Amino acid sequence: MRIGHIAIRTGNIDACLDFYCKKLGFTEAFRMHDDSGKLTTMYLNISPGQFLEIFPNGTEKQETGSSSIGYSHLCIEVENAAKTFEELSTRGIPIDRELQTGLSKCKMFWTHDPDGNSIEFMELTPESLQAKSQA
């Protein structure tokens, strides 16, 4: 088994697409419309076989916090966290937590999308618990 997609709802599809496609570099895979032609769903490619599913026209913000039950964040694995940090910083991506080494010994930093969804960028170093668990 593996994760096929993560789904989010957005209140502003244009800002969402600008962030994920123009700033992060995801590419649009396809769109789905209802019988009246209204956009219902968009799929963006994260990597081969992994997608971000976006539902437009969200109207109610869900409250999340460090003690909330449920969805917490999207984590995107990168080859080089320092390089990705620099690239995204120059593209105007807001940085919520600076580049650091986590408790699991991975390198990571955090941002958020236009709707406030938390996003972690993580590099699995050879000494990280994640990498060691796969050896």
C-alpha positions in Angstrom: 0.0 0.0 0.0 1.0 3.6 -0.4 -0.7 7.0 -0.2 -2.3 8.0 -3.5 -3.3 11.5 -2.7 -4.0 14.1 -0.1 -7.2 16.2 -0.5 -7.7 19.8 0.6 -10.5 22.3 0.1 -9.6 25.8 -0.9 -11.5 29.1 -0.6 -9.5 30.6 -3.5 -8.6 28.3 -6.3 -6.5 30.9 -8.1 -4.3 31.6 -5.1 -4.1 27.8 -4.4 -2.9 27.0 -7.9 -0.5 29.9 -7.9 1.1 28.6 -4.7 1.2 24.9 -5.5 2.0 25.1 -9.3 3.9 28.4 -9.8 5.7 28.6 -6.4 6.1 24.9 -5.5 6.3 23.5 -9.0 3.5 20.9 -8.9 1.9 20.3 -12.3 -1.8 20.1 -13.1 -2.8 16.5 -13.9 -6.5 16.9 -14.7 -9.8 18.7 -13.7 -13.3 17.3 -13.1 -16.6 19.1 -13.7 -20.2 18.4 -12.8 -22.9 18.0 -15.4 -23.4 21.8 -15.5 -19.7 22.3 -16.3 -18.8 23.6 -12.8 -15.3 22.8 -11.6 -15.6 20.2 -8.8 -12.1 18.8 -8.4 -8.5 19.4 -9.5 -5.6 16.9 -9.3 -2.0 18.1 -9.1 1.0 15.9 -9.6 3.4 15.8 -6.7 5.5 13.0 -8.0 4.8 10.0 -10.2 1.6 8.4 -8.8 1.2 10.9 -6.0 -1.3 13.7 -6.2 -2.8 16.6 -4.3 -6.6 16.7 -4.8 -8.1 20.1 -4.5 -11.8 20.9 -4.0 -12.6 24.5 -4.9 -15.2 26.8 -3.3 -14.6 26.1 0.4 -16.4 28.5 2.6 -15.9 27.4 6.2 -12.4 27.5 7.8 -11.7 24.5 10.1 -9.9 25.4 13.3 -6.6 23.5 13.8 -3.9 23.7 16.4 -1.3 21.7 18.1 -3.9 19.8 20.1 -6.6 19.4 17.4 -7.7 15.9 16.5 -7.5 15.1 12.8 -5.5 16.4 9.8 -2.3 18.1 10.9 -0.1 18.8 7.8 1.2 17.7 4.5 4.9 16.6 4.4 6.8 16.8 1.1 10.1 14.8 1.0 12.9 16.6 -0.7 16.5 15.5 -1.7 18.1 18.6 -0.2 16.2 20.6 2.5 18.8 23.5 2.6 18.6 24.0 -1.2 14.8 23.7 -1.2 14.6 26.2 1.7 16.7 28.7 -0.3 14.8 28.2 -3.5 11.4 28.6 -1.9 12.5 31.6 0.2 13.5 33.4 -3.0 10.1 32.6 -4.5 8.4 34.5 -1.6 7.1 31.4 0.1 6.3 32.2 3.8 8.5 30.4 6.2 6.8 29.4 9.5 9.7 27.4 11.0 13.3 27.8 9.8 15.4 24.9 8.6 16.3 22.6 11.5 17.1 19.1 12.5 14.1 17.3 13.9 14.0 14.8 16.8 14.1 12.0 14.2 17.3 13.5 12.8 15.7 14.5 9.5 16.2 18.1 8.2 13.0 20.1 7.9 11.3 23.4 7.6 7.7 24.5 7.5 5.4 26.8 5.5 1.7 27.1 4.8 -0.5 27.5 1.7 -2.9 30.4 1.1 -5.6 28.7 3.1 -3.4 28.2 6.1 -2.7 24.4 5.6 0.6 23.5 7.2 3.3 22.0 4.9 6.5 20.4 6.1 9.5 19.9 3.8 11.7 17.0 5.0 15.0 15.6 3.9 15.7 12.1 5.2 19.3 12.1 6.2 21.1 8.7 6.5 21.0 9.0 10.3 17.3 9.8 10.4 15.0 7.4 12.1 12.9 7.2 8.9 15.8 6.2 6.8 17.1 3.7 9.4 13.6 2.1 9.6 13.8 1.3 5.9 17.3 -0.3 6.0 
